[in-house]
Amino acid sequence: MKYKKTPKYKKIVKHTSMFLSDTSKLVKLRKNPIKTIFHMLIQKGSNIDTRRKRIGMVKNKDQFYNSRTKRWVVRNRKTGRIERQSSRKGMPYKGIRKI
């Protein structure tokens, strides 16, 4: 099993809480529009993700499938040393070249 599906009750709780938060924002916006818009802009600005994201493949690494252990193994291309293997069976690493 690759990924577990989210239970239905969690989805229902999430959607109801999102609905309630949106309605409370509308009530605040109706009472004091300028202050509410200002706070919403500050909150959006503080939630901006500033972490650097990788673009493309990881340099000097590749991965191969070990059929005996049924796991993906990462090795250094320059030295040829094995660095690690995945803890899950059959799940390859993201962003690492497969050979």
BAFI-3210 file (N, C-alpha, C; in Angstrom, 3 decimals, decimal comma, padded with zeros to 6 digits):
// residues 99
n [1|2|3|4|5|6|7|8|9|10|11|12|13|14|15|16|17|18|19|20|21|22|23|24|25|26|27|28|29|30|31|32|33|34|35|36|37|38|39|40|41|42|43|44|45|46|47|48|49|50|51|52|53|54|55|56|57|58|59|60|61|62|63|64|65|66|67|68|69|70|71|72|73|74|75|76|77|78|79|80|81|82|83|84|85|86|87|88|89|90|91|92|93|94|95|96|97|98|99]
n.u [000,844|000,690|-000,131|-002,179|-005,698|-007,473|-009,638|-013,265|-014,609|-012,682|-012,390|-014,938|-014,988|-012,936|-013,968|-016,287|-015,152|-013,656|-015,725|-017,022|-014,978|-014,730|-017,255|-017,127|-015,121|-016,448|-018,406|-016,799|-015,672|-017,861|-018,437|-016,063|-014,454|-011,911|-009,954|-010,162|-009,424|-006,794|-005,663|-006,035|-004,334|-001,849|-001,724|-001,694|000,757|002,523|002,317|003,648|005,691|009,067|011,099|013,748|013,324|014,031|015,057|014,823|016,969|018,779|022,203|024,999|023,997|022,296|019,707|018,870|017,026|016,912|016,403|016,493|016,122|013,913|013,816|014,603|017,803|020,178|023,008|026,271|027,409|029,980|031,862|030,787|029,830|027,371|024,778|022,288|019,203|015,755|013,167|010,638|009,109|009,464|009,051|010,280|012,833|012,217|013,100|015,625|017,805|016,926|018,360]
n.v [-001,169|002,072|004,795|005,918|006,484|009,446|009,464|009,675|011,161|012,973|014,576|015,725|017,161|018,974|020,437|021,588|023,180|024,932|026,222|027,490|029,199|030,846|032,087|033,501|035,292|036,793|038,035|039,631|041,209|042,655|044,174|045,714|046,716|047,747|047,237|044,444|043,617|044,527|042,883|040,399|040,608|040,830|038,312|036,610|037,421|036,586|033,862|033,134|030,955|030,698|028,970|027,411|025,733|022,657|022,287|020,144|017,214|015,608|016,260|014,161|011,732|008,613|006,133|002,716|-000,354|-002,827|-006,066|-008,173|-007,215|-005,739|-002,948|000,545|001,817|004,298|005,712|007,222|008,828|009,587|008,369|005,848|004,673|003,226|005,023|005,104|003,296|002,913|003,037|002,081|-000,544|-000,828|001,908|004,531|007,131|010,678|012,876|011,839|010,367|007,452|004,265]
n.w [000,000|-000,992|-000,213|002,451|002,484|003,388|006,179|006,023|008,010|008,854|006,617|006,513|008,927|008,398|006,201|007,327|009,332|007,762|006,418|008,588|009,455|007,212|007,180|009,584|008,919|006,997|008,566|010,226|008,248|007,350|009,619|010,203|007,647|006,670|008,663|008,795|006,193|006,191|008,212|007,007|004,787|006,070|007,275|005,010|003,906|005,901|005,668|003,393|001,592|002,017|001,648|-000,157|-003,178|-004,756|-008,113|-010,716|-011,027|-008,312|-007,881|-008,700|-007,692|-007,854|-008,161|-007,625|-008,043|-005,642|-005,971|-004,211|-001,577|-002,118|-002,207|-002,852|-003,577|-002,845|-004,367|-004,498|-007,355|-008,067|-006,279|-006,050|-003,786|-001,652|-000,212|001,170|001,824|000,930|003,407|003,057|001,269|-002,198|-002,755|-004,527|-004,285|-004,439|-007,053|-007,620|-009,868|-011,721|-012,353]
ca.u [000,000|001,530|-000,608|-003,477|-006,676|-007,962|-010,991|-014,341|-014,963|-011,691|-012,726|-016,141|-014,585|-012,142|-014,830|-017,160|-014,355|-013,340|-016,956|-017,247|-013,971|-015,073|-018,413|-016,688|-014,391|-017,437|-019,028|-015,813|-015,510|-019,020|-018,366|-014,937|-013,815|-010,521|-009,134|-010,188|-008,606|-005,412|-005,232|-005,966|-003,114|-000,717|-001,708|-001,250|002,182|003,304|002,235|004,384|006,755|010,321|012,132|014,235|012,853|014,935|014,584|015,565|017,472|019,871|023,476|025,932|023,320|021,325|019,103|018,553|016,135|017,513|015,314|016,578|015,474|012,734|013,901|015,417|019,079|020,813|024,470|027,013|027,907|031,424|032,616|030,156|029,432|025,949|024,537|021,127|018,132|014,453|012,602|009,427|009,348|008,920|008,834|011,515|013,063|011,806|014,138|016,907|017,813|016,817|019,153]
ca.v [000,000|003,256|005,874|005,687|007,519|010,179|009,036|010,595|012,085|014,056|015,493|016,459|018,122|020,027|021,290|022,386|024,218|025,939|026,985|028,360|030,267|031,784|032,896|034,461|036,350|037,663|038,849|040,651|042,117|043,530|045,110|046,638|046,222|048,155|046,502|043,031|043,442|044,709|041,673|039,298|040,796|040,488|036,862|036,035|037,692|035,776|032,458|032,898|029,978|031,281|027,941|027,184|024,476|022,045|022,209|019,113|016,048|015,789|016,027|013,109|010,631|007,853|005,077|001,491|-001,234|-004,058|-007,040|-009,093|-006,575|-005,061|-001,542|001,405|002,122|005,504|005,661|008,377|008,495|009,809|007,364|004,539|004,157|003,220|005,969|004,727|002,599|003,380|002,246|001,444|-001,448|-000,441|003,347|005,206|008,487|011,716|013,784|011,160|009,655|005,993|003,532]
ca.w [000,000|-001,095|000,632|003,074|002,178|004,545|006,561|005,646|009,084|008,882|005,529|006,901|009,964|007,753|005,381|008,190|009,990|006,752|006,192|009,744|009,469|006,141|007,597|010,607|008,217|006,362|009,616|010,603|007,119|007,319|010,749|010,074|006,421|006,485|009,608|008,432|004,989|006,608|008,922|006,046|003,995|006,929|007,447|003,744|003,772|006,836|005,269|002,153|001,764|001,567|001,526|-001,498|-003,721|-005,705|-009,484|-011,435|-010,301|-007,354|-008,563|-008,263|-007,021|-008,609|-007,366|-008,333|-007,296|-005,165|-006,021|-003,079|-000,429|-002,654|-001,826|-003,695|-002,939|-003,387|-004,335|-004,985|-008,687|-008,174|-005,544|-006,194|-002,481|-001,333|000,871|001,983|001,115|001,398|004,488|002,532|000,154|-003,494|-002,908|-004,912|-003,805|-005,379|-007,540|-007,791|-011,142|-011,631|-013,348]
c.u [000,894|001,101|-001,952|-004,414|-007,152|-009,367|-012,028|-014,643|-013,963|-011,977|-013,938|-015,808|-013,821|-013,038|-015,769|-016,372|-013,953|-014,554|-017,201|-016,228|-014,260|-016,261|-018,022|-015,890|-015,368|-018,122|-018,085|-015,643|-016,671|-018,954|-017,283|-014,114|-012,325|-009,592|-009,055|-009,333|-007,131|-004,883|-005,130|-004,715|-001,866|-000,607|-001,235|000,258|003,034|003,289|002,974|005,542|008,045|011,430|012,506|013,793|013,822|014,280|015,448|016,047|018,581|021,175|024,246|025,275|022,428|020,792|018,817|017,725|016,876|016,388|015,349|015,883|014,180|012,658|014,787|016,647|019,687|022,314|025,060|027,617|029,402|032,215|032,056|029,707|027,927|025,738|023,391|020,180|016,814|013,900|011,339|009,786|008,685|008,688|010,154|011,617|012,620|013,021|015,509|016,797|017,769|017,681|018,741]
c.v [001,238|004,344|005,495|006,822|008,163|009,704|010,114|011,605|013,231|015,073|016,342|017,516|019,279|020,982|022,146|023,488|025,309|026,825|027,960|029,498|031,302|032,667|033,896|035,597|037,328|038,571|039,968|041,680|043,101|044,570|046,161|046,229|046,559|047,343|045,022|042,758|043,585|043,461|040,477|039,391|040,445|038,981|036,166|036,234|036,856|034,305|032,150|031,958|030,537|030,254|027,750|025,807|023,960|022,013|021,179|018,010|016,440|015,430|014,890|012,000|009,920|006,746|003,870|000,606|-002,511|-005,098|-008,007|-008,513|-005,869|-003,600|-000,791|001,831|003,331|005,348|006,936|008,011|008,669|008,684|005,959|003,929|004,233|004,108|005,539|003,895|002,984|002,450|001,524|000,550|-000,890|001,035|004,022|006,597|009,481|012,534|013,158|010,271|008,140|005,356|002,073]
c.w [000,000|-000,116|001,233|002,693|003,472|004,892|006,250|006,738|009,178|007,784|005,884|007,940|009,343|006,976|006,241|008,893|009,002|006,477|007,337|009,795|008,381|006,523|008,679|009,978|007,554|007,373|010,040|009,500|007,029|008,437|010,557|008,853|006,303|007,393|009,230|007,203|005,327|007,304|007,976|005,189|004,805|007,097|006,172|003,559|004,704|006,480|003,975|002,437|001,182|001,458|000,070|-001,966|-004,777|-007,077|-010,190|-010,512|-009,324|-008,052|-007,895|-007,451|-008,026|-007,726|-008,242|-007,422|-006,932|-005,065|-004,839|-001,845|-000,811|-002,215|-002,810|-002,911|-003,636|-003,284|-004,909|-006,330|-008,807|-007,517|-005,708|-004,879|-002,302|-000,119|001,771|001,142|001,737|002,465|004,041|001,358|-001,105|-003,710|-003,284|-004,306|-004,875|-005,786|-007,678|-009,021|-010,928|-012,711|-013,361]
res [m|k|y|k|k|t|p|k|y|k|k|i|v|k|h|t|s|m|f|l|s|d|t|s|k|l|v|k|l|r|k|n|p|i|k|t|i|f|h|m|l|i|q|k|g|s|n|i|d|t|r|r|k|r|i|g|m|v|k|n|k|d|q|f|y|n|s|r|t|k|r|w|v|v|r|n|r|k|t|g|r|i|e|r|q|s|s|r|k|g|m|p|y|k|g|i|r|k|i]
***
